[in-house]
């Protein structure tokens, strides 16, 4: 047996190691804070090489125990829960005792997705940063999913062909859904030119948690701004399939917010 300290003020930890059959042992970890909560983890077991993971939570003298069903129950007891989703087979959704409402209570806010769409140069990224900064100043946790930023990593394998653009939006929609489920205000900023792709992302979330914002800025204004010089390249034929030039942008028909360009002003709508 060996003890581990340094778990923080008012805390202690103990790891217990015992040899079991065929070299498989049990490992227990106990944690306590101010004597009010005790958490214990145990791994290992006697059923072949499949271990048991037990979480025992004690609070106020009342103990609740959570056991992974497959290791502690009969083999195959979860077979009826196995599913096929897309090309993924033999998968099972595992629920957690800490849910969406718990996370919202912890953060003091409700998770949602603010989806900003519009032409290149309409000011989407600028607006997303401004919203994030303002909410941050009010003590709200946000995260910006910028279209170009996501293509630096997660979606770096995708081109700008129609099918890849659809996959780009699908992936970002799924990531945004996870952020919202975590209780974070997720601000997605990307052209997302096709209605069906935006609608598919909206369908991922409960009613009222997807807020679509359309930056309705005329293409001639966006082209005057042209912050990345892409319109000039597209007009010269050096970029193919550029939204607004030789690829369509489908204007939203049921968005929650529309921000219109006023007069002949060509500056970005806000700064961050």
PyMOL commands that set and color helices and strands:
alter all, ss='L'
color gray80, all
select helices_A, chain A and resi 21-23+69-72+79-81+100-107+124-137+147-150+162-181+195-202+219-225+230-235
alter helices_A, ss='H'
color red, helices_A
select strands_A, chain A and resi 2-4+11-18+26-33+37-43+54-59+62-67+83-85+88-91+112-117+142-146+185-189+210-216+257-260
alter strands_A, ss='S'
color yellow, strands_A
deselect
rebuild
show_as cartoon
